[in-house]
Amino acid sequence: MVDAKYAPLRDELAQIDLLEDLPDALLHPDFVTANVMLTPDGPTLIDWTGAGRGPRIAPLGLLLSAGATDPRIVDTIVLGYAPLVRLEPEESARLAGAVRAFGLILDCWTAVHYPQLLMSVVEGLAGKGEEAKAIAERACGAFAAI
């Protein structure tokens, strides 16, 4: 039997933008500091399990989501990204969905594995959607300024 308390999470997850029609690239699916090794030649990504082709703004969205703690992080990410890739207009328009996606998946994981946190996760859904929009807007502004 499906618990109705999980319905808001299921609804949010059902609306996730898969970004499938956007420009793609080789992706590292878990681009976090634990998967970066500092070498004499600079940072190197490790743990390529699950790597493949996909929408290039998906990992950018994950990386930009770090801007929730400090918006200046968004500017720094864009400064590093922009010399290599310029976003297409449709990527910019859907960047908020890419920023929100991984966090939403983590929210679902948290609610399933720690049911005592379900209500606080559900209560935070709207705020996290707005936070993702603000991060995406800041990133698009930073891209435009370069």
C-alpha positions, 0 to 999 in steps of 0.5 A: 500500500502506498502511503499518501504522505509521500504524494507531494514527493511523488508529484514533484518527482513526476514533474522532473525535467529530464532535459533529454532534448537539450545539447548533450555531452559526456557526463560524470554523474556524481561530480562532488568533491569526494570524486575529485583527486588533486594531482600535480596537473590539477584536479582530476575527476575519479569514480566514473561509474555511471558515466555516459552521454546526457544533457550537459546542464544536468551536472552543471545544475548539480554543481550550481546547487552548491550556490544554495549555501553561498550565492558567490559560489554560482559566480565562481562556477560560471567563471570556470564553465563559461570559457569552455561552454556557452549555454544555448537559450533553451538550456538557460530557460531550463537551468532551474530544473537542472539545479533542482533535480539532484536535490529532489532525488536526495529529498526522496532518498531522505524521506524513504530512508528516514521517514521521521524526516518526511514532513520536514522534507515535504514542507521544504519542497516549495522553498527549494524550488524557489531556491533553484530558480534564484540560483539559475537566475544568478547563473544566467546573469553571470553567463550574460555578464561574461 
